[in-house]
Amino acid sequence: MSPALIIVLALFLAIAADFDLQTRRIPNELLIIGLAVALTWQVTAGGWSGLANGLAGFSVGLGLMLPGWILRFTGGGDVKLLAVVGAFVGSPTACYAFALSIIVGAVIAIGVSLHAWVAHGATSPLTRYGAMVSGLLATGKLAYIRPDAKEAVGQRFPLAPAIALGSIGAVLWV
């Protein structure tokens, strides 16, 4: 991957992460622009085979994240974001981006939980995650319990920052 494309991807991901942190949403307009840039770059760099690579990466990113959306573990914007990342990087790297994003997201979630527990006396992480799993098994719906909350509030975890870090890590690693 060229350094210029890595910079464009990093900028795109930083904007998406900022939107997700501020609003818990990733605008479709941003995702469409990202997809257009990714596929244009792929066609410019590789012609028809570049386009095929971008579309394959899009499909892999979409396919890896879609089960999480179906099970309501993640939002639709996160699914589309990783699909667009796949269009930028192609299918093999999209797999690495997915794996690293999940790992980074887990580390962030554990860190936030531990910080809230130690610094603010919030409900312990084991209690919170136990309550989330029990609620999922009882109702079939996943509810996120914030570290500072005493009950489920249904707030989504902003996954775009983890996708951004995991994707850039994958690009630099591969």
N, C-alpha and C positions, 0 to 999 in steps of 0.2 A: 504494500500500500504506500502510495506516495505521501511525503510529509504534508503537502498541501491538502490532500484529502483527509488526513488525520486531523488537521487543524479545523477543517470545515465540519467534520463529524463531531469533534470536541465542542465546538461552538454550538452546534445544533443540540447536542445532548445537554450542555450547560443551560441553554434556554428552556428546554423541556423540563429539566430538573427544577429550575427556579419556579416555573409555572406550577409544577406538582407540589412543591413545598409551600407555595403561597396559597393555592386554591384547591389542592387535591384533585386537579384535573390537568390534562394535557390537551390543548386545543387541537381540533381536527385540522384547522387551517395550517398550523405549524407542521403537523405530521404529513399533510399533503405536499407542502413545500419541500420538506425533507425528502420525501419519496421522489419528487420530481428532480431534485438536485442529484440524489443518489443514482437514479436510472439514467439521467443525462450524462453523469460522469462515467457510468459503466459503458454506455454506448460510445462515448467519445474515446475512452481508453481501449475498448475491445470490440467495437462493432456489435454484430449480432451475438457473438459468443459472450461479450460483456453484458449485453442485455439479459441473456439467458442466465448468466452468473448472478446478476442482481435479482432477477425474479426468483431464482432458486433460493437465494439467501432470504428474500422476503418470505417465501413459503415456509422455510425452515424456522425462521423467527416466529412467524405466526403459529405454526404447528406446535412449537415447543411451549408457547405461552397460553394457547387456547384452552387446554385442560384446566389451568388455574382460574381462568375466567369462568368457565362452565361451572366449576365447583365454588365460585365466588371467593376465591383466595386473592384475586387480583382484579383490578379494574380494566375496562376495555382500552383505555388510553395506554396502559402499560403493555398490553398485548400488541397494539399497533406500533408502539415505540420500538419494541424489539424487532418487529417485522421490518420497520424502516431501517434499523441498524443492520439487519440482514441484507437489505438491498444495497447498503453502502459496502459491506464487507464480504459478501458471498456466503455460501452455505457452510463450509467447514468452520470459518471463524464465527459465524452466528451461533454455532453449537457451543464454542468456548465462551462467547459473550454471555449466553444464557447461563451456563454453569457458574461462571465467575459472578454474575449479577445476583444469583440466588445466594451464593456464599457471602458476598458483600452485604446483601440485604439482611441475612441472618445475623451477621456480626453487628451491623448497625442496630437491629432490633434488640439484640441481647445487651448491647452497650447502653442504649436508651433505657431499657428496663432496669438494669443494674444501677445506673446513675439515679434514676427516680427513686429506687428502693433505698439506696444508701443516703442520698442527699436530702430527700424530701419525705421519707417515711411512707412512701406509697406501698401498695400491696406488693408482696414479694413476687418475683417473676414466676416461680413455680406455682404459686397460688393462681396468678393471672392466667398462665397458660393452661393449667388444669381446668380452670373455669371455662376457658374458650373451647377446649376439647370436649368437656362435658356438655356445653351448650350446643356444639356442633352435633354431637351424637344424639342429644335429646330432641333437637328441633330440625336438624338438617341444614341449618344456616350458620355461617361463620360470623361471629360478631367480634370485633377487635376491642379489647379492653385496654384503654390507655394506661400508662404507668401511674398517672396521678388520679385515675378515676377509681371509684369503688364499684361501679357496675358497667355493663357493656353499653357502649354509646354508638356502636356501628360506624365509627370513624375508620376510614381506610388509611393504611400505612402508605406513605408516599414512596413508591418503589422506583420512580424515575432516577433519583440520585444514585441508587445502587446499580441500576441499569447503566447509567452513565459511567460510573467507575469500573464496573465489570466489563463493559464494552471496550473502553479505552485500554484497560488492562489486557484484554484478549488481543486487541490489535497490536499492542506493543510486544506481547508475548509471542504471538504466532509469526 
